[in-house]
Amino acid sequence: MRFTSLLRSPRLTSQLGIVTGSAIAICFVTGYLSHAIQHPPWWFTWPSRPVNLYRVTQGVHVLTGLATIPLVSLKLWSVYPKLFRWPPVRGVVHAIERASLALLVASALFQLASGLFNIYRWYPPMGFFFTVAHYWTAWVLIGSVLIHLGVKLPVVQRALGSTIRREPATGGLTRRGLLATAAGAVTAVVAAVAGQTVRPLAGLSVLAPRDPRVGPQGLPVNGSAHAAGVMAAATDPAFRLELTGPAGTKMLTLDQLRQMPRHTARLPITCVEGWSATATWTGVRLRDLVALAGGDESYQASVFSLQQGGYNQSAVAPPHAHDPLTLLALELHGEPLHLDHGYPCRLIAPNRPGVMQTKWVHRILVEKAA
């Protein structure tokens, strides 16, 4: 089998490697932030301001991941002939290098495929939980990238410092044209999806799984009340919010919540799949409920949903629990919450993933932060 394209060269491969490696590094950092927010290690803290910070970091994570798909494809094309060199292994050191390269390619393809499945909320029967698999494979990928960089750094330095080879005037695609095509593919992929979080681009984003303008009360949802199995409990006239803290347990009716001082905040919902939309929420400040339960600024609040299973609870650390923009929302855009948006009440806080903005809240536990 012969591969005769004159476009392939160590210089092209090195240039593509730098761009692709940078994209993978951005994905790793922003992805780790998202994981740490949801599963914080002991040393990690996440602020409540600016309110759109997570919206930016997760949007960058998803868009960069999508942009990496054409970059990885082109990078593999540039080295494809080397996969067929014979003999495939020329010693122990070469065998280790080939094994690390195989791990790099396999982990990169897995991350891109599983991330794409998650964006479109399509989970084929793969036998693993996406979040755990995606997180740990990210460590394998970034480790493989660093090993590969260490092995190939001398080659990259020589390639980038070499004289650019003149291309014959064949009338075909040039190296510069190839790079321009790659840049165009990346731009097209990003533009086709970015509208799910960048509202002015919503009309152009034909591949975006969410439109920030479409949904109950003009706001998208991932999970409905029917799918969560909460319709009967959420609409029960006997609904009570259980508020427990140092001052004991109080059972608050929906009318009592509505009679408390209410506040309005304009905050985004930002989901890990990369879509986001800003909305106007009205409700009771969470810090007022913490105070009513006997807590002060050192206390956190844990909110629990009527939903059974799934992401049905969330811990709200002091920076968010006492931020004046954090609400137990009762209204969306001036109307009572739609069932799919968490009626009768839901959490909405600045700078948090949508999966932690618990819907159908029926219990709040106020306790001293660890």
Buried (B, 14 or more C-beta within 10 A) or exposed (E): EEEEEEBBBBBBBBBBBEBBBEBBBBBBBBBBBBBBBBEEEEEEEBEBEEBBBBBBBBBBBBBBBBBBBBBBBBBBBBBEBEEEEEEEEEEEEEEEBBEBBEBBBBBBBBBBEBBBBBBEEEEEEEEEEBBEBBBEBBEBBBBBBEBBEEBBEEEBEEBEEEEEEEBEEEEEBBBEEBBEEBEEBBEEBBBBBBBBBBBEBBEEBEBBBBBBEEBBBEBBBBBBBEEBBBBEBBEEEEBBBBBBBEEEEBEBBBEEBBEBEBBEBEBBBBBBBBBBBBBBBBBBBBBBBBBBBBBEEEBBBBBBBBBEEEBBBBBBBBBBBBBEBBBBBBBBBEEBBBBBBBBBBBBBBBBBBBBBBBBBBBBBBBBEBE
